[in-house]
């Protein structure tokens, strides 16, 4: 029974939260790696693009709720999500037309585009705060739990309870569907194959008659969709606060670089590597150890780092990968 209690505690506090967080990071990292692989620059505005898309989704959600429209037991935000994606796509396409297109025509060095994206990041951050404010917002209506602690204890007779939130299952299911749809698009459709060809060899793709502007537009639209979906799932699972999306940019870039910047499969793997590392290193293992070794009384919490250092884990992982394997686990493009 103690082993089962330890397993439940591990699932409840480490595996399920890390898997959920990893799926959110993977979707965010897919957007980053798509832009890097095709447009050839690191988009530092991606985190605030996530925030903007989520803010629009929340505002539409409020409107639907005011009209008495809901998707119970699922969050109403799922109904508002297409509007958030469309609004974000329009904004990023406008940003590309006003900012990035000039540097692309001039064939500017990638670092110039990176610095331009930093400026766009601050503009997006300010716009988001202007639209929805700076306070923490919860918008996860609908059923909160699929499995709650009390019912689980009654079903199993175990001391340790398991809580499985609706948003956690929703995140994993949506992430699987989005990743499947993205890979199907990239591998099976004419537009997706054109994007891959443009990424592999831009000059050869142009000689083959591929329209570069269409590829750029498709890239931004897909990246906007991924950013908005990732941002909404992150907000549903935790809460929405504009500054949090600025902070999450570090683990998203760490995930993209760990997996191999420019490699979509690597972005997914990197998201889970970073998420499980953050959660495992900042979780106090005393409870699990107490179940496994009942006669042992640890002096402390068996916690390597406090939760306030969670993002430091991403930073360390990022530095290690850049120093020893800059192409990442799946041999993406060297940073």
Buried (B, 14 or more C-beta within 10 A) or exposed (E): EBEBBBBBBBBBBBBBBBBBBBBBBBBBBBBBBBBBBBBBBBBBBBBBBBBBBBBBBBBBBBEBBEEEEBBEEBBBBBBBBEBBBBBBBEBBBEBBEEBBEEBBEEEBEEEBBEBBBEEBBEBBBEBBBEBBEEEEBEBBBBEEBBBBBEEBBEEBEBEBBBBBBBBBBBBBEBBEEBBEEBBEBBEEEEBBBBBBBBBEEBEEBBEEEBBBEEBBBBBBBBBBBBBBBBBBBBBBBBBBBBBBBBEBBBBBBBBBBBBBBBBBBBBBBBBBBBBBBBBBBBBBBBBBBBBBEEEEEEEEEBEEBEEEBBBBBBBBBBEEBBEEBBBBBBEBBEB
